Amino acid sequence: MTKPQDKLRGWAAARKAILAGLRFTSLRLRLVVVFGLVALTAAVSASGIAYWLNREAVLTRAQDAALKDFRQQMQSRAGALPPNPSQEELQAAAAQMANSSQRYSVLLVAEKKGGGQMVGYSDLDAFTLAKVPVSLQKAVNKKQPISSGNKSPYHLYWQRTVDHGTPYLVGGATVIGGGPTGYMLKSLEPEAKDLSSLGWSLAIATGLALIGSALLAQAAATTVLKPVHRLGVAARRLGEGKLDTRLRVSGTDELADLSRTFNRTAENLEKKVADMSAREEASRRFVADMSHELRTPLTAITAVTEVLEEELDAETGSVDPMIEPAVRLVVSETRRLNDLVENLMEVTRFDAGTARLVLDDVDIADQITACIDARAWLDAVELDAERGITVRLDPRRLDVILANLIGNALKHGGSPVEVSVRLEDAKLVISVRDHGPGIPDDVLPHVFDRFYKASASRPRSEGSGLGLSIALENAHIHGGEITAANSPKGGAVFTLWLPRDVGNDDGAGGAGDEGAEGGQA
């Protein structure tokens, strides 16, 4: 059996669903609803006022005519009776008074000669003394004091009543000078039917007004929303990068002004984007050209520094001990400059969109082992990777990513560095965790920024600040991602996410940074 609480919850859920379906998500719907509400309010107000005014007019007219005729009948018929009329005379007078054009029932009350009351009815079944309200009887029979403002001891009183759903008018008066007291009962059912017909007519008129307002709102919404729709489509195209989008302008209204403003804005935006693109292209070309131009003298300088380094390492000791530190500094800075130029060339390829993948099927465990072995990191790195996990990707770019992540961990976190490999939902996940102090919270959002170094007091620290940025770009070109965080166990952890099958989008890959440049220092 269903509990009352379950029923209530069901009703609440249904009501919530209905309200959710009626949310005004369309401007057209809102316009139609607003127009409809305004029209409905106006029509209902006008209909209500018209009905009330007509109701009062109809009832007052019927009431005044009946009371006026009843007063005349009381003066002419009841006033002509003797002071103590007989039952037959009273009954005949009541019948004559009821035989009026106003069609009301009459009863007359007179005093008997020996005392007591007798009543004459025009229609005993329709109107008896019991149907006259007691308050009306008291008012009719109460003798008023004569004064300058009141010259008659008795007055005509009336009251509207409802009996079994039918409205009636009850009136009463006493003949001045000791005559009988008369009451009349007039049915107001014809007037009520007329008012009911009027109410239905006004309701139909209100419905037609509501329908008309909805149609008018639909037409107005179409007229207003068509330019708004065109503006929305144009704004969407502009957001998609189609900066040559323009609106056709016609008219002089506010929507036309808005369209002109949109066109001017789009034109200015197109010019600014073109200027920025030109400047960016010029900057990119400058960096690329500068990097290429630097490679030639760097090649010669590198050759000289290699000779100097061999002389430093030679047993003959031909280099003056006084200048040995300067020579070693030149050798170190030359290597650093050479790495920086290579990194800049790689960055310009990513910015220009010319970097391409050269895909191959590789065993991840073998690839990571080869990367670690080539840099003599076997003693400082702990690898947790199963053999046989094959992934299709660019091995050279993966080597660049791993070299930067592991080298960065060794440089700033210290050994041992833990490298683990796992598969999650057809994705390759490689985690690199060090045992250092971790990454400060203010540095964490910027570890992949170009040229960013955590300590401003060490601008000359080893590394260009491009390594992690290049690693991230290489992950992106594979359709992957790199995240940085602090491990709960201590130290920093970098996580590389790559799709297991990048695809078959072969191309020529540019030279990359195969060193371990850090973006954290």
C-alpha positions as CSV (number, residue, x, y, z in Angstrom):
1,M,0.0,0.0,0.0
2,T,1.3,3.4,-0.9
3,K,2.0,5.7,2.1
4,P,0.7,9.3,2.2
5,Q,4.3,10.5,2.5
6,D,5.2,8.7,-0.7
7,K,2.2,10.3,-2.5
8,L,3.2,13.7,-1.3
9,R,6.8,13.2,-2.5
10,G,5.5,12.0,-5.8
11,W,3.3,15.1,-6.2
12,A,6.2,17.3,-5.2
13,A,8.5,15.6,-7.8
14,A,5.9,16.0,-10.5
15,R,5.4,19.6,-9.7
16,K,9.1,20.3,-9.7
17,A,9.4,18.6,-13.1
18,I,6.5,20.6,-14.5
19,L,8.0,23.9,-13.2
20,A,11.4,22.9,-14.6
21,G,9.8,22.3,-18.0
22,L,8.1,25.8,-17.9
23,R,11.3,27.7,-17.4
24,F,11.4,30.7,-19.7
25,T,14.5,29.9,-21.7
26,S,13.2,31.7,-24.8
27,L,12.8,35.4,-25.2
28,R,10.0,34.8,-27.7
29,L,8.1,32.8,-25.1
30,R,8.7,35.5,-22.5
31,L,7.4,38.2,-24.8
32,V,4.2,36.1,-25.6
33,V,3.7,35.4,-21.9
34,V,4.2,39.1,-20.9
35,F,1.8,40.3,-23.7
36,G,-0.7,37.6,-22.6
37,L,-0.5,38.6,-18.9
38,V,-0.9,42.3,-19.7
39,A,-3.8,41.6,-22.1
40,L,-5.4,39.2,-19.6
41,T,-5.1,41.7,-16.7
42,A,-6.5,44.5,-18.8
43,A,-9.4,42.4,-20.2
44,V,-10.3,40.9,-16.8
45,S,-10.2,44.3,-15.2
46,A,-12.3,45.9,-18.0
47,S,-14.7,42.9,-17.9
48,G,-15.0,43.0,-14.2
49,I,-15.7,46.7,-14.1
50,A,-18.2,46.4,-16.9
51,Y,-20.0,43.5,-15.3
52,W,-20.2,45.3,-11.9
53,L,-21.5,48.5,-13.5
54,N,-24.1,46.6,-15.6
55,R,-25.1,44.4,-12.6
56,E,-25.8,47.4,-10.5
57,A,-27.6,49.2,-13.3
58,V,-29.8,46.2,-14.1
59,L,-30.7,45.3,-10.5
60,T,-31.3,49.0,-9.5
61,R,-33.5,49.5,-12.5
62,A,-35.6,46.4,-11.7
63,Q,-35.7,47.2,-8.0
64,D,-36.7,50.9,-8.5
65,A,-39.5,49.9,-10.9
66,A,-40.9,47.3,-8.6
67,L,-40.7,49.4,-5.5
68,K,-42.3,52.4,-7.2
69,D,-45.2,50.3,-8.5
70,F,-45.6,48.7,-5.0
71,R,-45.7,52.1,-3.4
72,Q,-48.4,53.2,-5.8
73,Q,-50.4,50.0,-5.2
74,M,-50.2,50.5,-1.5
75,Q,-51.5,54.0,-1.8
76,S,-54.3,53.1,-4.2
77,R,-55.3,49.6,-3.2
78,A,-54.3,49.1,0.4
79,G,-55.0,52.7,1.3
80,A,-58.6,52.3,0.1
81,L,-59.4,49.5,2.6
82,P,-61.4,50.2,5.7
83,P,-59.6,50.4,9.1
84,N,-60.7,46.8,10.0
85,P,-61.1,45.0,6.6
86,S,-62.5,41.5,6.3
87,Q,-60.5,38.6,5.2
88,E,-62.2,38.6,1.8
89,E,-61.4,42.4,1.3
90,L,-57.8,41.9,2.3
91,Q,-57.4,38.9,0.0
92,A,-59.0,40.7,-2.9
93,A,-56.8,43.8,-2.4
94,A,-53.7,41.6,-2.3
95,A,-54.7,39.8,-5.5
96,Q,-55.4,43.1,-7.3
97,M,-52.0,44.5,-6.2
98,A,-50.2,41.4,-7.5
99,N,-51.9,41.8,-10.8
100,S,-49.4,44.3,-11.8
101,S,-47.0,44.6,-14.7
102,Q,-44.1,44.1,-12.3
103,R,-45.2,40.5,-11.5
104,Y,-44.5,40.3,-7.8
105,S,-46.4,38.5,-5.0
106,V,-48.1,40.4,-2.2
107,L,-49.3,39.8,1.3
108,L,-51.2,42.3,3.4
109,V,-51.4,42.2,7.2
110,A,-54.3,44.0,9.0
111,E,-55.7,44.1,12.5
112,K,-59.0,42.2,13.2
113,K,-61.9,43.9,14.9
114,G,-61.7,41.7,18.0
115,G,-57.9,41.9,18.1
116,G,-55.2,39.8,16.4
117,Q,-53.9,39.8,12.9
118,M,-55.2,38.5,9.6
119,V,-53.1,38.1,6.4
120,G,-54.2,38.3,2.8
121,Y,-52.1,36.4,0.3
122,S,-51.9,36.8,-3.4
123,D,-50.1,33.5,-3.8
124,L,-49.9,31.4,-0.7
125,D,-47.5,28.9,-2.2
126,A,-45.0,31.5,-3.4
127,F,-45.1,34.1,-0.6
128,T,-45.8,33.8,3.1
129,L,-44.9,35.9,6.0
130,A,-42.1,33.4,6.9
131,K,-40.2,34.6,3.8
132,V,-40.1,38.2,5.0
133,P,-36.9,38.7,7.0
134,V,-37.5,39.6,10.7
135,S,-35.3,42.6,10.5
136,L,-37.4,43.9,7.6
137,Q,-40.6,43.4,9.5
138,K,-39.3,45.3,12.5
139,A,-38.1,48.2,10.3
140,V,-41.5,48.4,8.5
141,N,-43.6,48.3,11.7
142,K,-41.4,50.7,13.6
143,K,-43.0,54.1,13.9
144,Q,-40.5,56.9,13.3
145,P,-40.7,60.2,15.3
146,I,-41.8,63.2,13.2
147,S,-39.2,65.8,12.8
148,S,-38.1,68.5,10.3
149,G,-36.0,65.8,8.6
150,N,-38.7,63.1,8.8
151,K,-42.2,64.0,7.9
152,S,-43.7,60.4,7.8
153,P,-44.0,57.9,10.6
154,Y,-43.6,54.9,8.3
155,H,-41.4,54.3,5.3
156,L,-40.9,51.8,2.5
157,Y,-38.0,49.4,3.2
158,W,-36.5,46.7,1.0
159,Q,-33.9,43.9,1.1
160,R,-32.4,41.5,-1.4
161,T,-32.4,37.8,-0.5
162,V,-31.5,34.5,-2.1
163,D,-33.7,31.4,-1.7
164,H,-32.5,28.1,-3.2
165,G,-30.1,29.9,-5.5
166,T,-32.7,32.4,-6.8
167,P,-32.3,36.1,-6.0
168,Y,-35.4,37.9,-4.7
169,L,-36.4,41.5,-3.8
170,V,-38.5,41.8,-0.6
171,G,-40.1,45.2,0.2
172,G,-42.5,46.4,2.8
173,A,-44.5,49.4,3.9
174,T,-47.3,50.4,6.3
175,V,-50.2,52.6,5.2
176,I,-50.1,55.8,7.1
177,G,-53.2,56.5,9.2
178,G,-53.9,53.0,10.5
179,G,-54.1,51.0,7.3
180,P,-52.7,47.5,6.7
181,T,-49.0,46.6,6.3
182,G,-48.0,45.2,2.9
183,Y,-45.1,43.1,1.7
184,M,-44.0,42.3,-1.8
185,L,-41.7,39.5,-3.2
186,K,-40.3,39.9,-6.7
187,S,-38.1,37.3,-8.3
188,L,-34.9,38.7,-9.9
189,E,-34.1,35.5,-11.8
190,P,-34.6,37.2,-15.3
191,E,-32.1,39.8,-14.3
192,A,-29.7,37.2,-13.0
193,K,-30.0,35.3,-16.3
194,D,-29.3,38.5,-18.2
195,L,-26.3,39.1,-16.0
196,S,-25.1,35.5,-16.5
197,S,-25.3,35.9,-20.2
198,L,-23.4,39.2,-19.9
199,G,-20.7,37.4,-17.8
200,W,-20.3,34.7,-20.4
201,S,-20.1,37.3,-23.2
202,L,-17.4,39.2,-21.3
203,A,-15.5,35.9,-20.6
204,I,-15.5,35.1,-24.3
205,A,-14.4,38.6,-25.1
206,T,-11.5,38.2,-22.6
207,G,-10.5,34.9,-24.2
208,L,-10.5,36.4,-27.6
209,A,-8.5,39.3,-26.4
210,L,-6.0,36.9,-24.9
211,I,-5.7,35.0,-28.1
212,G,-5.4,38.3,-30.1
213,S,-2.6,39.5,-27.7
214,A,-0.8,36.2,-28.1
215,L,-0.9,36.5,-31.9
216,L,0.2,40.1,-31.6
217,A,3.0,39.2,-29.3
218,Q,4.1,36.5,-31.7
219,A,4.2,39.0,-34.6
220,A,6.0,41.5,-32.4
221,A,8.5,38.9,-31.2
222,T,9.2,37.8,-34.8
223,T,9.8,41.4,-35.8
224,V,12.0,42.2,-32.8
225,L,13.8,38.9,-32.4
226,K,14.8,38.4,-36.1
227,P,17.5,41.2,-35.8
228,V,18.4,39.8,-32.4
229,H,18.8,36.3,-33.9
230,R,21.0,37.7,-36.7
231,L,23.1,39.5,-34.1
232,G,23.5,36.3,-32.1
233,V,24.5,34.3,-35.1
234,A,27.0,37.1,-36.1
235,A,28.4,37.2,-32.6
236,R,28.8,33.4,-32.6
237,R,30.7,33.5,-35.9
238,L,32.8,36.3,-34.5
239,G,33.6,34.2,-31.5
240,E,34.6,31.3,-33.8
241,G,37.3,33.5,-35.3
242,K,35.5,34.7,-38.4
243,L,36.4,38.3,-37.9
244,D,35.1,39.4,-41.3
245,T,31.5,38.9,-40.1
246,R,29.2,41.9,-40.6
247,L,25.5,42.6,-40.3
248,R,23.3,44.1,-42.9
249,V,21.9,47.3,-41.4
250,S,18.5,48.8,-42.3
251,G,16.4,51.3,-40.5
252,T,17.1,53.9,-37.8
253,D,15.8,52.2,-34.7
254,E,17.7,51.0,-31.6
255,L,18.3,47.6,-33.2
256,A,19.8,49.2,-36.2
257,D,22.1,51.3,-34.0
258,L,23.1,48.1,-32.2
259,S,23.9,46.4,-35.5
260,R,26.0,49.4,-36.5
261,T,27.8,49.2,-33.2
262,F,28.5,45.5,-33.7
263,N,29.9,46.2,-37.2
264,R,32.2,48.9,-35.9
265,T,33.3,46.7,-33.0
266,A,34.0,43.7,-35.4
267,E,35.9,46.0,-37.7
268,N,38.1,47.4,-34.9
269,L,38.6,43.9,-33.5
270,E,39.7,42.6,-36.9
271,K,42.2,45.3,-37.3
272,K,43.6,44.8,-33.8
273,V,43.8,41.0,-34.3
274,A,45.5,41.5,-37.6
275,D,48.0,43.9,-36.0
276,M,48.7,41.5,-33.1
277,S,49.1,38.6,-35.5
278,A,51.5,40.6,-37.6
279,R,53.5,41.6,-34.5
280,E,53.4,38.0,-33.2
281,E,54.6,36.7,-36.5
282,A,57.3,39.2,-36.6
283,S,58.4,38.3,-33.1
284,R,58.3,34.6,-33.9
285,R,60.3,35.2,-37.1
286,F,62.8,37.3,-35.2
287,V,63.3,34.6,-32.5
288,A,63.6,31.9,-35.2
289,D,66.0,34.0,-37.3
290,M,68.1,35.0,-34.2
291,S,68.3,31.4,-33.1
292,H,69.5,30.3,-36.6
293,E,72.0,33.1,-36.8
294,L,73.3,32.3,-33.4
295,R,73.9,28.6,-34.3
296,T,76.8,29.4,-36.6
297,P,78.9,31.4,-34.1
298,L,77.9,29.0,-31.4
299,T,79.2,26.1,-33.3
300,A,82.6,27.8,-33.6
301,I,82.6,28.9,-29.9
302,T,81.5,25.4,-28.9
303,A,84.5,23.9,-30.8
304,V,86.9,26.3,-29.1
305,T,85.4,25.6,-25.6
306,E,85.8,21.9,-26.3
307,V,89.5,22.4,-27.0
308,L,89.9,24.5,-23.9
309,E,88.1,21.9,-21.9
310,E,90.4,19.2,-23.2
311,E,93.4,21.4,-22.3
312,L,91.9,21.7,-18.7
313,D,91.6,18.0,-18.4
314,A,95.0,17.3,-20.0
315,E,97.7,16.0,-17.6
316,T,100.2,18.5,-19.0
317,G,98.4,21.4,-17.3
318,S,99.1,23.9,-20.1
319,V,96.4,26.3,-18.9
320,D,97.4,28.9,-16.4
321,P,95.8,28.1,-13.0
322,M,94.9,31.8,-12.6
323,I,92.6,31.7,-15.7
324,E,91.3,28.1,-15.2
325,P,88.1,29.2,-13.4
326,A,87.3,31.7,-16.1
327,V,87.8,29.1,-18.8
328,R,85.5,26.6,-17.0
329,L,82.9,29.4,-16.7
330,V,83.1,30.1,-20.4
331,V,82.7,26.4,-21.2
332,S,79.7,26.1,-18.9
333,E,78.0,29.3,-20.2
334,T,78.6,28.3,-23.8
335,R,76.8,25.0,-23.2
336,R,74.0,26.8,-21.5
337,L,73.7,29.3,-24.4
338,N,73.7,26.4,-26.9
339,D,70.8,24.7,-25.0
340,L,68.9,28.0,-24.8
341,V,69.1,28.5,-28.6
342,E,67.9,24.9,-29.2
343,N,65.0,25.5,-26.8
344,L,64.1,28.8,-28.5
345,M,64.0,27.1,-31.9
346,E,61.8,24.4,-30.5
347,V,59.4,26.9,-29.0
348,T,59.1,28.8,-32.2
349,R,58.1,25.6,-34.0
350,F,55.3,25.0,-31.5
351,D,54.2,28.6,-31.8
352,A,54.2,28.5,-35.6
353,G,52.3,25.2,-35.5
354,T,55.0,23.5,-37.6
355,A,55.9,20.8,-35.0
356,R,54.9,17.4,-36.3
357,L,54.9,13.9,-34.8
358,V,56.9,10.9,-36.2
359,L,55.0,8.0,-34.7
360,D,56.3,4.6,-33.9
361,D,55.3,1.6,-31.7
362,V,57.5,1.7,-28.6
363,D,57.9,-0.4,-25.5
364,I,57.5,2.2,-22.7
365,A,59.8,0.3,-20.2
366,D,62.5,0.1,-22.8
367,Q,62.0,3.8,-23.8
368,I,62.3,5.1,-20.2
369,T,65.3,2.8,-19.5
370,A,67.1,4.1,-22.6
371,C,66.4,7.7,-21.6
372,I,67.8,7.1,-18.1
373,D,70.8,5.2,-19.3
374,A,71.7,7.8,-21.9
375,R,72.0,10.4,-19.2
376,A,73.7,8.2,-16.6
377,W,70.8,8.4,-14.2
378,L,70.5,4.6,-13.5
379,D,71.7,4.9,-9.9
380,A,69.4,7.9,-9.1
381,V,66.1,6.7,-10.6
382,E,63.8,3.8,-9.5
383,L,61.7,2.5,-12.4
384,D,58.4,0.7,-11.8
385,A,57.2,-0.3,-15.3
386,E,56.0,-3.6,-16.7
387,R,57.5,-5.0,-19.8
388,G,55.4,-5.3,-22.9
389,I,53.3,-2.1,-22.6
390,T,53.4,-0.9,-26.2
391,V,52.2,2.6,-27.1
392,R,52.2,4.4,-30.5
393,L,53.8,7.8,-30.2
394,D,56.8,9.9,-31.2
395,P,59.8,8.3,-29.3
396,R,62.0,11.4,-29.7
397,R,59.5,13.8,-28.2
398,L,58.7,11.3,-25.4
399,D,62.4,11.2,-24.7
400,V,62.4,15.0,-24.4
401,I,59.4,14.9,-22.0
402,L,61.0,12.2,-19.8
403,A,64.4,13.9,-19.8
404,N,62.9,17.2,-18.7
405,L,60.7,15.7,-16.0
406,I,63.3,13.3,-14.5
407,G,66.1,15.9,-14.8
408,N,64.0,18.5,-13.2
409,A,63.2,16.1,-10.3
410,L,66.9,15.3,-9.8
411,K,67.9,18.9,-9.9
412,H,65.3,20.4,-7.6
413,G,64.0,17.4,-5.6
414,G,66.9,15.1,-5.2
415,S,67.3,11.3,-5.6
416,P,66.0,8.8,-5.6
417,V,63.4,9.7,-8.3
418,E,60.6,7.3,-8.6
419,V,59.1,6.7,-12.1
420,S,56.0,4.5,-12.4
421,V,54.0,3.5,-15.4
422,R,50.3,2.3,-15.5
423,L,47.4,2.1,-17.9
424,E,44.1,3.8,-17.1
425,D,41.1,3.8,-19.5
426,A,43.2,3.4,-22.7
427,K,45.6,6.1,-21.5
428,L,49.3,5.8,-20.6
429,V,50.1,7.4,-17.2
430,I,53.7,8.1,-16.2
431,S,54.4,9.6,-12.8
432,V,57.7,11.1,-11.8
433,R,58.1,11.7,-8.0
434,D,61.1,13.1,-6.2
435,H,62.0,13.2,-2.5
436,G,62.5,16.9,-2.1
437,P,60.7,19.6,-0.2
438,G,57.9,19.8,-2.8
439,I,56.7,22.8,-4.8
440,P,55.5,26.0,-2.9
441,D,51.9,26.7,-3.4
442,D,52.6,30.1,-5.0
443,V,54.9,28.4,-7.5
444,L,52.7,25.4,-8.4
445,P,50.4,27.3,-10.9
446,H,53.5,28.6,-12.8
447,V,55.8,25.6,-13.1
448,F,55.0,25.2,-16.8
449,D,55.3,28.9,-17.7
450,R,58.1,29.9,-20.0
451,F,61.2,31.4,-18.4
452,Y,59.6,31.1,-15.0
453,K,61.9,30.5,-12.1
454,A,60.8,29.9,-8.5
455,S,63.4,32.1,-6.9
456,A,63.8,35.7,-8.2
457,S,67.1,35.9,-6.3
458,R,68.6,33.3,-8.6
459,P,68.1,34.6,-12.1
460,R,71.4,33.1,-13.2
461,S,70.5,29.6,-11.9
462,E,71.3,26.7,-14.2
463,G,68.6,26.1,-16.8
464,S,66.7,28.3,-19.2
465,G,63.2,27.9,-17.6
466,L,61.9,26.4,-20.9
467,G,62.3,22.7,-20.2
468,L,59.0,22.0,-18.5
469,S,57.2,24.3,-21.0
470,I,58.7,22.3,-23.9
471,A,57.7,19.1,-22.2
472,L,54.1,20.3,-21.9
473,E,54.0,21.3,-25.5
474,N,55.2,17.9,-26.6
475,A,52.5,16.3,-24.4
476,H,49.9,18.5,-26.0
477,I,51.0,17.7,-29.5
478,H,50.3,14.0,-28.6
479,G,46.9,14.9,-27.3
480,G,48.0,14.4,-23.7
481,E,48.6,16.5,-20.6
482,I,51.1,17.0,-17.7
483,T,50.1,17.9,-14.2
484,A,52.2,19.0,-11.2
485,A,51.3,18.5,-7.6
486,N,52.8,17.7,-4.2
487,S,52.7,14.1,-3.1
488,P,51.1,13.3,0.3
489,K,54.2,11.2,1.0
490,G,56.5,14.2,0.4
491,G,58.1,15.7,-2.6
492,A,56.8,16.8,-6.0
493,V,55.0,14.6,-8.5
494,F,54.6,15.3,-12.2
495,T,52.1,13.1,-14.0
496,L,52.2,12.6,-17.8
497,W,48.9,11.5,-19.5
498,L,49.1,10.2,-23.1
499,P,46.6,8.4,-25.3
500,R,47.7,4.9,-26.0
501,D,47.3,5.3,-29.7
502,V,48.0,8.8,-30.8
503,G,47.0,8.1,-34.4
504,N,48.7,7.9,-37.8
505,D,49.5,11.6,-38.4
506,D,53.1,11.2,-39.5
507,G,55.2,14.2,-40.2
508,A,58.6,15.7,-39.9
509,G,59.5,16.6,-36.3
510,G,61.8,19.4,-35.5
511,A,64.9,19.2,-33.3
512,G,64.0,19.4,-29.6
513,D,65.7,19.9,-26.3
514,E,67.1,16.6,-25.3
515,G,68.7,17.9,-22.2
516,A,67.2,18.2,-18.8
517,E,66.3,21.8,-18.6
518,G,64.3,22.7,-15.5
519,G,61.4,25.1,-15.4
520,Q,61.1,25.1,-11.6
521,A,64.3,26.8,-10.5
